Amino acid sequence: MAKLEDLAERVDRLVLRHQELKRTSNLIAQQLAAVSGERDSLRSRLAAARARIDALLARLPTEERERTETPTAPSGRGHT
């Protein structure tokens, strides 16, 4: 009889553990959805900011625009 009681107790613990893991999984899924939404919002804001910057760059005089768009090459001095 002791074996049957031990088995029943183990099954009860497994059921409780399963329920805990299911709740944890649901919470993680909710957090993932929230973080994904935040990421999408940030990507959208970044795209809008880039568009505004591009529009501002397009309004700069040509000489000024060439100066800001052309990266300065390193002189090579002091580098080993």
SERO-848343 format. One record per atom (N, C-alpha, C): residue number from 1; z, y, x; residue in three letters. Coordinates in Angstrom, 3 decimals, decimal comma, padded with zeros to 6 digits, m for minus. Layout:
    n        up     north      east  res
  NUM         Z         Y         X  ala
...
//
This chain:
    n        up     north      east  res
    1   000,000  m001,202   000,815  met
    1   000,000   000,000   000,000  met
    1   000,000   001,264   000,857  met
    2   000,615   001,189   002,024  ala
    2   000,700   002,362   002,894  ala
    2  m000,681   002,792   003,353  ala
    3  m001,558   001,845   003,601  lys
    3  m002,907   002,177   004,039  lys
    3  m003,660   002,953   002,965  lys
    4  m003,479   002,561   001,729  leu
    4  m004,148   003,240   000,625  leu
    4  m003,631   004,665   000,478  leu
    5  m002,320   004,846   000,630  glu
    5  m001,736   006,189   000,550  glu
    5  m002,212   007,065   001,713  glu
    6  m002,283   006,461   002,899  asp
    6  m002,790   007,210   004,057  asp
    6  m004,235   007,631   003,832  asp
    7  m005,017   006,726   003,302  leu
    7  m006,424   007,033   003,029  leu
    7  m006,543   008,142   001,985  leu
    8  m005,731   008,065   000,937  ala
    8  m005,756   009,093  m000,106  ala
    8  m005,363   010,454   000,473  ala
    9  m004,361   010,453   001,363  glu
    9  m003,922   011,707   001,987  glu
    9  m005,031   012,278   002,876  glu
   10  m005,704   011,433   003,622  arg
   10  m006,805   011,894   004,473  arg
   10  m007,947   012,448   003,634  arg
   11  m008,239   011,794   002,528  val
   11  m009,304   012,284   001,643  val
   11  m008,917   013,644   001,074  val
   12  m007,668   013,803   000,675  asp
   12  m007,203   015,097   000,156  asp
   12  m007,349   016,190   001,206  asp
   13  m006,967   015,881   002,458  arg
   13  m007,104   016,861   003,532  arg
   13  m008,576   017,203   003,776  arg
   14  m009,442   016,204   003,726  leu
   14  m010,870   016,448   003,904  leu
   14  m011,432   017,330   002,796  leu
   15  m010,992   017,101   001,573  val
   15  m011,452   017,927   000,444  val
   15  m010,988   019,366   000,633  val
   16  m009,737   019,551   001,034  leu
   16  m009,230   020,906   001,273  leu
   16  m009,991   021,579   002,403  leu
   17  m010,244   020,843   003,471  arg
   17  m010,988   021,404   004,609  arg
   17  m012,404   021,789   004,190  arg
   18  m013,014   020,938   003,375  his
   18  m014,356   021,235   002,878  his
   18  m014,359   022,529   002,064  his
   19  m013,361   022,691   001,204  gln
   19  m013,273   023,904   000,394  gln
   19  m013,084   025,142   001,272  gln
   20  m012,252   025,021   002,307  glu
   20  m012,038   026,140   003,227  glu
   20  m013,338   026,502   003,939  glu
   21  m014,042   025,494   004,408  leu
   21  m015,294   025,749   005,115  leu
   21  m016,344   026,347   004,192  leu
   22  m016,354   025,921   002,956  lys
   22  m017,298   026,475   001,985  lys
   22  m017,003   027,957   001,737  lys
   23  m015,720   028,298   001,584  arg
   23  m015,338   029,704   001,398  arg
   23  m015,716   030,527   002,632  arg
   24  m015,437   029,984   003,802  thr
   24  m015,780   030,684   005,047  thr
   24  m017,282   030,896   005,141  thr
   25  m018,035   029,880   004,806  ser
   25  m019,492   029,976   004,841  ser
   25  m019,983   031,066   003,891  ser
   26  m019,413   031,128   002,704  asn
   26  m019,805   032,170   001,737  asn
   26  m019,482   033,567   002,254  asn
   27  m018,319   033,717   002,879  leu
   27  m017,945   035,021   003,440  leu
   27  m018,895   035,425   004,561  leu
   28  m019,247   034,469   005,405  ile
   28  m020,172   034,763   006,504  ile
   28  m021,544   035,138   005,948  ile
   29  m021,975   034,454   004,902  ala
   29  m023,269   034,783   004,287  ala
   29  m023,250   036,205   003,727  ala
   30  m022,133   036,605   003,116  gln
   30  m022,007   037,966   002,592  gln
   30  m022,044   038,993   003,732  gln
   31  m021,335   038,687   004,820  gln
   31  m021,328   039,591   005,969  gln
   31  m022,723   039,703   006,570  gln
   32  m023,420   038,591   006,660  leu
   32  m024,775   038,605   007,208  leu
   32  m025,691   039,463   006,345  leu
   33  m025,569   039,340   005,035  ala
   33  m026,395   040,148   004,137  ala
   33  m026,091   041,637   004,327  ala
   34  m024,816   041,974   004,466  ala
   34  m024,438   043,376   004,659  ala
   34  m024,970   043,909   005,985  ala
   35  m024,823   043,138   007,039  val
   35  m025,286   043,572   008,360  val
   35  m026,809   043,664   008,379  val
   36  m027,465   042,735   007,721  ser
   36  m028,936   042,787   007,664  ser
   36  m029,399   044,034   006,917  ser
   37  m028,721   044,374   005,842  gly
   37  m029,048   045,591   005,108  gly
   37  m028,831   046,831   005,947  gly
   38  m027,730   046,846   006,699  glu
   38  m027,455   047,981   007,579  glu
   38  m028,525   048,070   008,669  glu
   39  m028,905   046,932   009,235  arg
   39  m029,950   046,921   010,271  arg
   39  m031,262   047,472   009,721  arg
   40  m031,628   047,035   008,516  asp
   40  m032,870   047,510   007,910  asp
   40  m032,821   049,017   007,658  asp
   41  m031,667   049,498   007,228  ser
   41  m031,499   050,931   007,002  ser
   41  m031,632   051,705   008,310  ser
   42  m031,018   051,186   009,373  leu
   42  m031,109   051,854   010,675  leu
   42  m032,540   051,838   011,202  leu
   43  m033,243   050,744   010,992  arg
   43  m034,648   050,690   011,415  arg
   43  m035,478   051,730   010,670  arg
   44  m035,203   051,870   009,380  ser
   44  m035,926   052,851   008,580  ser
   44  m035,631   054,273   009,068  ser
   45  m034,360   054,534   009,341  arg
   45  m033,991   055,860   009,845  arg
   45  m034,618   056,122   011,205  arg
   46  m034,673   055,101   012,047  leu
   46  m035,294   055,251   013,362  leu
   46  m036,780   055,559   013,223  leu
   47  m037,459   054,853   012,334  ala
   47  m038,886   055,110   012,122  ala
   47  m039,106   056,532   011,620  ala
   48  m038,256   057,004   010,724  ala
   48  m038,381   058,367   010,205  ala
   48  m038,139   059,388   011,324  ala
   49  m037,150   059,118   012,166  ala
   49  m036,859   060,034   013,276  ala
   49  m038,032   060,061   014,255  ala
   50  m038,597   058,900   014,529  arg
   50  m039,754   058,858   015,425  arg
   50  m040,930   059,651   014,841  arg
   51  m041,131   059,511   013,550  ala
   51  m042,221   060,246   012,900  ala
   51  m041,981   061,750   013,007  ala
   52  m040,731   062,178   012,820  arg
   52  m040,419   063,611   012,948  arg
   52  m040,646   064,096   014,380  arg
   53  m040,247   063,289   015,347  ile
   53  m040,457   063,663   016,753  ile
   53  m041,949   063,740   017,061  ile
   54  m042,717   062,756   016,595  asp
   54  m044,166   062,784   016,815  asp
   54  m044,790   064,029   016,194  asp
   55  m044,312   064,403   015,009  ala
   55  m044,838   065,603   014,349  ala
   55  m044,491   066,853   015,155  ala
   56  m043,285   066,900   015,695  leu
   56  m042,894   068,048   016,520  leu
   56  m043,706   068,097   017,808  leu
   57  m043,919   066,933   018,419  leu
   57  m044,730   066,891   019,636  leu
   57  m046,161   067,344   019,361  leu
   58  m046,680   066,985   018,214  ala
   58  m048,045   067,378   017,862  ala
   58  m048,153   068,888   017,691  ala
   59  m047,054   069,545   017,352  arg
   59  m047,075   070,999   017,164  arg
   59  m046,941   071,767   018,470  arg
   60  m046,540   071,088   019,550  leu
   60  m046,399   071,765   020,837  leu
   60  m047,765   072,188   021,360  leu
   61  m047,811   073,274   022,115  pro
   61  m049,079   073,648   022,753  pro
   61  m049,525   072,518   023,681  pro
   62  m050,832   072,406   023,901  thr
   62  m051,397   071,299   024,667  thr
   62  m050,773   071,171   026,046  thr
   63  m050,633   072,277   026,767  glu
   63  m050,070   072,227   028,112  glu
   63  m048,642   071,698   028,082  glu
   64  m047,867   072,179   027,146  glu
   64  m046,478   071,731   027,010  glu
   64  m046,438   070,248   026,642  glu
   65  m047,317   069,805   025,768  arg
   65  m047,355   068,421   025,330  arg
   65  m047,696   067,504   026,506  arg
   66  m048,651   067,887   027,334  glu
   66  m049,015   067,068   028,486  glu
   66  m047,840   066,940   029,449  glu
   67  m047,090   068,016   029,591  arg
   67  m045,937   067,981   030,487  arg
   67  m044,861   067,028   029,957  arg
   68  m044,650   066,993   028,648  thr
   68  m043,603   066,148   028,079  thr
   68  m044,048   064,697   027,939  thr
   69  m045,340   064,441   027,792  glu
   69  m045,817   063,074   027,606  glu
   69  m046,094   062,363   028,919  glu
   70  m046,329   063,101   029,999  thr
   70  m046,640   062,497   031,287  thr
   70  m045,344   062,237   032,036  thr
   71  m045,011   060,941   032,226  pro
   71  m043,771   060,659   032,964  pro
   71  m043,944   061,026   034,430  pro
   72  m042,892   061,529   035,003  thr
   72  m042,953   061,889   036,411  thr
   72  m042,804   060,636   037,243  thr
   73  m043,688   060,485   038,223  ala
   73  m043,648   059,311   039,095  ala
   73  m042,574   059,509   040,147  ala
   74  m041,851   058,448   040,476  pro
   74  m040,833   058,585   041,527  pro
   74  m041,510   058,883   042,860  pro
   75  m040,853   059,669   043,667  ser
   75  m041,423   060,092   044,941  ser
   75  m041,481   058,960   045,957  ser
   76  m040,691   057,956   045,779  gly
   76  m040,660   056,859   046,712  gly
   76  m039,751   057,121   047,888  gly
   77  m039,218   058,300   047,971  arg
   77  m038,307   058,631   049,084  arg
   77  m036,894   058,191   048,721  arg
   78  m036,244   057,649   049,705  gly
   78  m034,867   057,254   049,477  gly
   78  m034,738   055,857   048,873  gly
   79  m035,834   055,241   048,529  his
   79  m035,789   053,895   047,976  his
   79  m036,069   052,890   049,079  his
   80  m035,363   051,818   049,087  thr
   80  m035,581   050,777   050,096  thr
   80  m036,179   049,564   049,482  thr
//
